[in-house]
């Protein structure tokens, strides 16, 4: 497999893992790190008062899942010797772009002002 295909697959699987973990953590209210800027402390909780920021915890879950999936893809593609079909590359790239669009839509919808 050419190196550009390997890099493409690793980048796409990182994006897929990152977005999935980011969305799943927020949607299912999984425990994550919250930072309270006023008290200057971190807490690993499921829910926090309105002031602390859960953004850091979402990023940590996303980076962890993206790194694990990208590492698995990097190790898995070492065994492949022949180039991948263009359809496979399009499918993986499409999944990555679709999940990014779903993530953007999810967080944009939750920022919509409801009366």
PEFEN-V68798 format. One line per field, one symbol per residue. burial: 1 if it has 9 or more other C-alpha atoms within 8 Angstrom, else 0. A space follows every 50 residues. Layout:
burial = ???
This chain:
burial = 10001100111111111111111111001111111100000000100000 01110111101111111111101100100000000000100110110011 001000000000000
